[in-house]
Amino acid sequence: MTGRDLIIIASSNSQIGGGHLSRQLVLADEALRRGWEVSLIGHMRAHEMTLLRGRGIEYFAVSDHRSLAEHLIAIQSISQKIRNGILVIDNYELLEPFTQMRDELGLPQVHFEDGGGFENLADVIVNSGLSNSENFEIANIPSERCSFSIVGPQAAMIRSDLKTIKKARRLISDNPHDLLGYVNFGLSNKRKLLNIIFSQLESLNNFGWTVVEGIPDSNLKRVCRSEGGGKRATVPMKRVMLSADFAIGGGGLSAYERAYVGIPSVTVVLSDNQRGIAKILQQAGAAITLDTRWTTESDLLAGALEQLGDPEIRAQMSQAGKTAVDGLGAGRVMNQIERL
């Protein structure tokens, strides 16, 4: 390896979802574009490893995303070949132990956190679940905590293909009986939640919803029409996002992606670390937020979906999302990394 090197720790599986790996691949692409060498340490399944093809990323596999020992072995192997390494940690289980080993490792650290606060010491902290105004003033963060922080939508990592989709999206339909929507919770196994959502969609007889259900482990989605006998077909996700009038999904990275391309959304909070992003997007007017405990109450979910049947509300939410998320997060993070 030559020049500067980025060592990224991130994994992807059904337990932790795919958001950590997804945003780190965006960061890796930006680093590679700037001439950096990139190594990735993590645990992923075979089909997820196809995401690394052709990217120029050196991959070091571990058997358990929580194993500090395995990650340290990989770091030691990489460190023997580099002189100017930066360690990027996008793994909640390992933030604290790597903080404690900061001096021993001798590598500047960039931490990706979500929600809560700045729990650990790092040179750069990236937290997409915090907003400047509500949680802290950047100027008041003690210098010993971090050199720089990037928070909220400014920290959102947006894939390059979504930038193409944003430009190509058609005008929002003003016909409430001809709406295209999709339901997608990524790699998370949310079968019970999906069944509740589908039952609510089917109960809205005055709407002709088309629903796209996210299938874990696949880049294809299944289309289900609530009218017309439940016809199903498979379509590429990119095609759905080009024409979707609404979406229902989790409050992680995908929530920022939907806002960026201008898709009005019902954001379902699946875990505590998603509450920050969901709140930020709701306050921006880009999404309607529901807690998972609410999904068993038909009137709340149905009410949110009926709001999306109003073309004026959808248009306002679409513009609010595009205004809130500019898609430049990876560049901001790399700018700070290059200052270390």
Buried (B, 14 or more C-beta within 10 A) or exposed (E): BEEBBBBBBBBBBEEBBBBBBBBBBBBBBBBBEBEBBBBBBBBBEEEBEEBBEEBEBBBBEBEEBBBBEBBBBBBEEBBEEBEBBBBBBBBBBBBEEBBEBBEEBEBBBBBBBBBBEBBBBBBBBBBBBBBEEEBBEEEEBEEEBBBBBBBBBBBBBBBEEBEEBBEEBEEBBEEBEEBBBBBBBBBBEBEEBBEBBBEBBBEBEEBBBBBBBBEBEEEEBBBBBBEEEEEEEEEEBEEBBBBBBBBBBBBBBBBBBBBBBBBBBBBBBBBEBBBBBBBBBBBBBBBBBBBBEBBEEEEBBBEBBBBBBBBEBBBBBBBBBBBBBBBBBBEBBBBBBEEB
